[in-house]
Amino acid sequence: MTKSEERKTIKANQRKLYLGTWAKEKVRGVSLSAFCKTYGLSRNNFYIWVKNENIIKNSVPPIQRADPKLKAKAIEIYLR
């Protein structure tokens, strides 16, 4: 594993740890800026992490490609 790959995995693990801790603190009613001050994080970066985490959680999984014959049959039934 190269140094850059190692750094990326460390940062990803650190981000997961902070986001997990944030979920627990949020339940307790701690504000995001207070959380960032406590853990010495940049608020801007942490806002981006939280936003990206929410986008990933709320995203719809990609639709599987339909079989062309089934698709044609469905269109035929729809147009009747």
C-alpha positions, 0 to 999 in steps of 0.5 A: 500500500502506498503512502497516499493510499494509506493516508486516504484510508486513514482519513476515511476511517477518521471521517467515519469515526467523527460522523458516528460520534456526531450522530450520538452527540446530535441525539444529545442535542449538541450543536454542530458548531459546538461539536466541531469546536470540541473535536477541533474540526473545521466546520466547513469540512464537517458540513460537507461530510454531513451533507455527503453522508445524507446524500448517500443515505437518501439516494435511490439505488440505480435501476437495473436495466430491463430486458428489452423483450419485457420492456417492449411487452410493457410498452405494448400493454401500456399503449392498448 
